[in-house]
Amino acid sequence: MKLGWRPQKWLEKKSRSGFRGYPVGTVAFYGPDNLRASKVAVAVVTAEGAPPFALRRWFSETGDVRNDPTIMEEAAAFLRAEEVRTVAVAPTMMGCPHEEGIDYPEGEVCPQCPYWANRERPLPC
């Protein structure tokens, strides 16, 4: 009996497979602190050093996007539709879900996410 497509399993397997060529799908999680991911940003890069070819973001006001099967299914489906050969998932939270210059002024800390104020953030994948 075939179980069907399992998006979370597909993402995990693709990310463990290592570099398989371009296009590369990147998955980065952001949250108000290092425990809850309220945003996931998924991008497709077609060549080394190239800007993202496609970018989508999903948000959750109350839950953790990593545990939301609908969001993870949509993210995986987006990457499959773009026919990515490699998937890179950031191993840690990348920072605040709010965007500097859009949600708060450039050069300042996010007033809604004091946890990230003056903390070193990981480099994007």
Residue pairs with C-beta under 8 A, 6 or more apart in sequence:
7 69
7 72
7 73
7 75
7 76
7 77
8 69
8 72
8 76
10 76
10 80
11 27
11 72
11 75
11 76
11 79
11 87
11 89
12 89
14 25
14 79
14 84
14 86
14 87
15 27
15 87
15 88
15 89
17 86
17 87
18 86
19 86
20 85
20 86
21 85
21 86
22 45
22 46
22 47
22 48
22 85
22 86
23 44
23 45
23 46
23 53
23 82
23 83
23 84
23 85
23 86
24 44
24 45
24 84
24 85
24 86
24 87
24 88
25 42
25 43
25 44
25 45
25 79
25 82
25 84
25 86
25 87
25 88
26 41
26 42
26 43
26 44
26 45
26 52
26 87
26 88
26 89
26 90
26 124
26 125
27 40
27 41
27 42
27 75
27 79
27 87
27 88
27 89
27 90
27 125
28 40
28 41
28 42
28 90
28 94
28 124
28 125
29 37
29 39
29 40
29 65
29 66
29 90
29 93
29 94
30 37
30 38
30 39
30 40
30 41
30 93
30 94
30 95
30 96
30 97
31 37
31 38
31 39
31 64
31 93
31 96
31 97
32 38
32 96
32 97
32 112
32 113
32 115
33 93
33 113
33 115
33 116
34 92
34 93
34 115
36 63
36 64
37 60
37 64
37 65
37 66
37 93
38 59
38 60
38 61
38 64
38 65
38 97
39 57
39 58
39 59
39 60
39 65
39 97
40 57
40 58
40 65
40 66
40 71
40 75
41 55
41 56
41 57
42 55
42 56
42 57
42 58
42 75
42 78
42 79
43 52
43 53
43 54
43 55
43 56
44 52
44 53
44 54
44 55
44 79
44 82
44 84
45 51
45 52
45 53
46 53
53 82
54 78
54 82
56 75
56 78
58 65
58 71
58 74
58 75
59 65
59 97
60 68
60 71
65 71
65 72
66 72
79 87
88 125
89 125
90 122
90 124
90 125
92 122
94 121
94 122
94 124
95 116
95 121
95 122
96 110
96 112
96 113
96 116
97 113
98 104
98 110
98 112
98 113
100 106
100 107
100 108
100 110
103 110
103 112
104 110
104 111
104 112
109 116
109 117
109 118
110 116
110 117
